[in-house]
Amino acid sequence: MNERQQELLKVIVENYIKTAKPVGSNSLCETFNCSSATIRNEMAILEDLGYIEKNHISSGRVPSEKGYKYYVDNLMKPKELTGEDVLKLQTIFTNHDLQLSDAITKAMEIISELTSYTSVVLGTSSKENTLKQVNIIPLADNKVIAVVITDKGIVENKQFVLQPQTQINELVKTSEIINKMLVGTPIDEVSNRLEFEIKPIISRQINQYETVYNIFYDAFNDFVKNSTNIHVSGKSKMLNQPEYNNTEDIKRLINKFEDESFIRRLVEDKKNKRVNVYIGKENDFDQDVTIIKTKYNFNGEEGTIAIIGPKRMEYDRVVGLLEYINNNLNDRED
């Protein structure tokens, strides 16, 4: 692309984001101070390159997924926040009576209101919890419940059906060993210590030690997984966008938003880049959706925040908002 084609793509993307209407050549003549025929020729080149595509209901063009991606990677600059936006968010970050997790959650709720997109906060709390006690509670029909309790008062229960040869007294004995050796261990480190410290001991004292070990291992792994805090704001907000006027599309998206484990897997981000943008097929949520994520790490508390919206998203504004939150987390006094 030459410079004019890049600028043309930028204008088409930003006009379509603003109006949700396909962009025609006549509307761009004044902007570029050239004839409609010249604009049509440049648009034809952009279409051949795959950056824009013809809308089936008009002669105008809309950005393709490739076009959005090029715009985000090469043409877009994060938008500066308005004074009103800053005021709303500063009220949250300067309130030191709020726990960090609460401040982030409230800030993302505000962003959901400002943008009319869905926001997600995925924070990990397991690092803040240490093991206080693990108990085994026998039930009828050869079932037991493993109860994990932390120093923060979080309790997680997991039910197991015992194999016929597994004795409850062996489970109880193993829980006593764990309580003696691992109390005070951060929850996310317990599984590793089970493997290298507890398993060798119970292998000498417990007949069905592999089965018993797996029960406790699964219980602690479930605790770590389920103690990851997730908060979703504005689930229905992006469904108000004009793209979503089909009943089946709306049902499909609502069902996905209601699946918390799916959202949890979706939002987790392993990339180290400050802000990551996943457009359409790049995300596992929906091909008509964009997800913008950023990770945070502050005084040992870490997690991911994300905005979910249509591909016709205000990318510059959302990236600016997420960068603002990241900057304020770095500046926030503990």
C-alpha positions in Angstrom: 0.0 0.0 0.0 1.1 3.5 -0.8 0.6 6.4 1.6 -2.7 7.5 0.1 -4.1 3.9 0.2 -3.1 3.6 3.9 -4.8 6.9 4.7 -7.9 5.8 2.7 -8.1 2.5 4.6 -7.7 4.4 7.9 -10.6 6.7 7.0 -12.8 3.8 5.8 -12.2 1.9 9.0 -12.9 4.9 11.3 -16.0 6.0 9.3 -17.4 2.5 9.4 -16.7 2.2 13.2 -18.5 5.5 13.7 -21.5 5.1 11.5 -21.9 1.3 11.0 -22.7 2.1 7.4 -20.7 1.0 4.3 -18.4 3.8 3.0 -18.9 5.0 -0.6 -16.5 6.8 -2.8 -18.5 10.0 -3.1 -18.3 10.6 0.6 -14.5 10.5 0.5 -13.9 13.0 -2.4 -13.7 16.1 -0.2 -11.5 14.4 2.4 -8.9 13.4 -0.2 -9.5 16.4 -2.6 -9.8 14.1 -5.7 -12.5 12.7 -8.0 -14.9 9.9 -7.2 -13.2 7.9 -10.0 -9.8 8.2 -8.3 -11.3 7.0 -5.0 -13.0 4.1 -6.7 -9.8 3.0 -8.3 -7.9 3.2 -4.9 -10.7 1.3 -3.2 -10.6 -1.4 -5.9 -6.9 -1.9 -5.1 -7.6 -2.1 -1.4 -10.4 -4.7 -2.2 -8.0 -6.7 -4.4 -5.5 -6.7 -1.5 -8.2 -8.0 0.9 -8.3 -5.0 3.2 -11.9 -4.0 2.4 -14.9 -5.8 1.0 -18.2 -5.0 -0.7 -21.2 -4.9 1.5 -24.0 -7.1 0.0 -26.7 -4.5 0.5 -25.0 -1.4 -1.0 -22.2 -0.3 -3.3 -20.1 0.9 -0.3 -17.2 -0.9 1.2 -16.6 -2.1 4.8 -13.3 -3.2 6.4 -12.4 -6.9 6.2 -10.9 -8.7 9.1 -7.5 -8.3 7.4 -8.2 -4.5 7.1 -9.0 -4.2 10.8 -5.9 -6.0 11.7 -3.7 -3.8 9.4 -5.4 -0.7 10.9 -4.7 -1.8 14.5 -1.1 -2.8 13.8 0.0 0.0 11.6 -2.4 3.0 11.5 -4.2 3.3 14.8 -2.9 5.4 17.7 -4.4 4.9 21.2 -7.0 7.7 21.9 -6.4 10.1 24.8 -9.1 9.9 27.4 -11.6 12.8 27.7 -11.5 14.8 31.0 -14.9 13.2 31.9 -13.5 9.7 31.4 -10.4 10.5 33.5 -12.5 11.9 36.3 -14.7 8.8 36.5 -11.7 6.5 36.6 -9.6 8.6 38.9 -12.4 8.5 41.5 -11.8 4.7 41.6 -8.0 4.6 41.6 -7.6 7.4 44.2 -9.9 5.6 46.6 -7.4 3.7 48.7 -10.1 2.1 50.8 -10.8 -0.2 47.9 -8.9 -3.4 47.6 -7.0 -3.7 44.3 -9.3 -6.3 42.9 -12.4 -4.2 43.7 -10.8 -1.1 42.1 -10.1 -3.0 38.9 -13.6 -4.5 38.8 -15.2 -1.1 39.3 -13.0 0.5 36.7 -13.9 -2.1 34.2 -17.6 -1.6 35.0 -17.2 2.0 34.2 -15.4 1.2 30.9 -18.3 -1.1 30.0 -20.7 1.8 30.6 -18.5 4.2 28.6 -18.1 1.9 25.6 -21.2 -0.2 25.6 -19.0 -3.3 25.3 -18.6 -6.2 27.6 -15.8 -6.1 30.1 -14.1 -9.1 31.9 -11.8 -9.1 34.9 -9.9 -12.4 35.5 -7.9 -12.2 38.7 -6.0 -14.9 40.5 -6.5 -15.1 44.2 -4.8 -18.5 44.9 -1.4 -16.9 45.5 -2.9 -15.0 48.4 -4.2 -18.1 50.1 -2.3 -20.6 52.1 -3.5 -24.0 53.2 -5.1 -24.0 56.7 -6.7 -27.5 56.7 -7.9 -30.3 54.5 -10.6 -32.7 55.7 -12.3 -35.9 54.5 -16.0 -36.2 55.1 -17.5 -39.7 54.5 -20.9 -39.9 52.7 -23.2 -42.8 51.9 -22.8 -45.0 48.7 -19.0 -45.1 49.0 -18.6 -41.3 48.5 -16.5 -38.8 50.3 -16.1 -35.0 50.2 -12.6 -33.5 50.3 -12.8 -30.0 52.0 -9.9 -27.6 51.4 -9.8 -24.5 53.8 -7.4 -21.5 53.5 -6.2 -18.9 55.9 -8.4 -16.4 54.1 -11.5 -18.4 55.0 -12.1 -19.7 51.5 -13.6 -23.2 51.5 -13.7 -25.5 48.4 -15.5 -28.9 48.4 -15.1 -31.7 45.9 -17.0 -35.0 46.0 -15.4 -38.3 45.0 -16.8 -41.8 44.4 -14.3 -44.2 46.0 -13.2 -47.4 44.2 -14.3 -50.5 46.2 -10.8 -51.2 47.4 -10.1 -47.7 48.7 -10.4 -47.4 52.5 -11.7 -44.1 54.0 -9.3 -44.5 56.9 -6.4 -44.3 54.4 -7.8 -41.0 53.1 -8.2 -39.7 56.7 -4.6 -40.7 57.5 -3.3 -39.0 54.3 -5.2 -35.8 55.2 -3.5 -35.9 58.7 -0.1 -36.1 57.0 -0.9 -33.2 54.7 -2.2 -31.1 57.6 1.0 -31.8 59.5 3.4 -31.1 56.7 1.7 -28.6 54.3 -0.2 -26.1 56.5 0.9 -22.6 55.6 1.9 -23.6 52.0 0.5 -21.3 49.3 -2.4 -23.1 47.6 -0.8 -22.9 44.1 2.3 -24.7 45.5 0.5 -27.5 47.3 0.2 -29.8 44.2 3.9 -29.7 43.6 4.7 -30.5 47.3 2.1 -33.3 47.2 4.1 -34.9 44.4 7.6 -34.6 45.8 7.0 -34.7 49.6 3.7 -36.4 50.4 3.5 -39.1 47.7 6.8 -40.8 48.8 5.6 -40.9 52.4 2.1 -42.4 51.6 3.6 -44.8 49.2 5.1 -46.6 52.2 2.1 -46.3 54.5 -1.0 -46.4 52.3 -2.0 -49.5 50.3 -4.0 -47.7 47.5 -1.7 -44.7 47.6 -2.0 -43.8 43.9 -5.8 -43.6 44.2 -5.6 -41.7 47.5 -2.9 -39.3 46.1 -5.0 -38.5 43.0 -8.0 -37.6 45.2 -6.1 -35.0 47.0 -4.3 -33.8 43.9 -7.6 -33.3 42.1 -9.1 -31.5 45.1 -6.2 -29.0 45.3 -6.1 -28.4 41.5 -9.8 -27.7 41.5 -9.3 -25.2 44.3 -6.7 -23.3 42.3 -8.9 -23.3 39.2 -12.1 -22.3 41.0 -10.4 -19.6 43.2 -9.6 -17.6 40.1 -12.0 -14.6 40.4 -13.9 -13.7 37.3 -16.2 -10.7 36.9 -18.2 -10.0 33.7 -19.9 -6.6 33.3 -22.3 -5.6 30.6 -23.0 -9.0 29.1 -25.9 -7.7 27.0 -24.4 -4.3 26.1 -22.7 -5.2 22.9 -25.8 -6.9 21.7 -27.3 -3.4 21.4 -24.8 -2.9 18.5 -26.5 -2.8 15.0 -24.5 -5.9 14.0 -26.6 -8.1 16.3 -30.1 -8.0 14.9 -30.4 -11.7 14.2 -32.1 -13.7 17.0 -29.9 -16.7 16.5 -26.7 -14.6 16.7 -28.0 -13.1 19.9 -28.8 -16.5 21.5 -25.4 -17.8 20.5 -23.5 -15.0 22.1 -25.7 -15.0 25.2 -25.0 -18.7 25.7 -21.3 -18.1 25.5 -21.4 -15.2 28.0 -23.2 -17.5 30.4 -20.5 -20.2 30.3 -18.1 -18.9 33.0 -15.5 -21.7 32.4 -15.5 -20.8 28.7 -15.0 -17.1 29.4 -12.2 -18.0 31.9 -10.3 -20.0 29.3 -10.9 -17.3 26.7 -9.7 -14.4 28.7 -6.5 -16.0 30.0 -3.6 -14.4 28.0 -0.1 -15.9 27.8 1.3 -13.1 25.6 3.7 -10.6 27.2 2.7 -7.7 24.9 1.2 -4.8 26.9 -2.2 -4.8 25.0 -3.2 -7.7 22.7 -6.0 -7.5 20.1 -7.7 -10.6 18.8 -10.0 -9.9 15.8 -12.6 -12.3 14.6 -11.0 -15.7 13.8 -8.0 -14.8 16.0 -10.1 -15.4 19.1 -12.0 -18.5 20.2 -15.1 -16.6 21.2 -16.8 -15.7 17.9 -15.7 -14.8 14.4 -17.8 -11.6 14.5 -16.2 -10.4 17.8 -13.0 -8.6 18.8 -11.3 -9.2 22.2 -8.8 -6.7 23.5 -6.8 -7.9 26.6 -4.1 -6.7 28.9 -2.4 -8.4 31.8 -1.7 -6.8 35.2 0.7 -7.6 37.9 0.7 -5.5 41.1 2.3 -6.4 44.4 1.9 -10.1 43.6 -1.7 -9.8 42.5 -2.0 -10.7 38.8 -4.7 -11.2 36.3 -6.2 -10.2 32.9 -8.7 -7.5 31.9 -10.5 -7.7 28.6 -13.0 -5.9 26.5 -15.3 -7.9 24.2 -17.1 -6.1 21.4 -18.0 -6.3 17.7 -15.2 -6.2 15.1 -16.5 -2.7 14.4 -15.0 -1.7 17.7 -13.5 1.7 18.7 -10.1 0.2 18.8 -8.3 3.4 19.6 -10.5 4.3 22.5 -10.5 0.8 24.0 -6.7 0.5 23.8 -6.4 3.9 25.3 -8.7 3.0 28.2 -6.8 -0.3 29.0 -3.4 1.5 28.8 -4.8 4.1 31.2 -5.8 1.4 33.7 -2.4 -0.3 33.4 -0.6 3.0 34.0 -2.7 3.8 37.1 -2.1 0.3 38.5 1.7 1.0 38.3 1.2 4.4 40.0 -1.2 3.2 42.6 0.3 3.1 46.1 -0.3 -0.1 48.0 
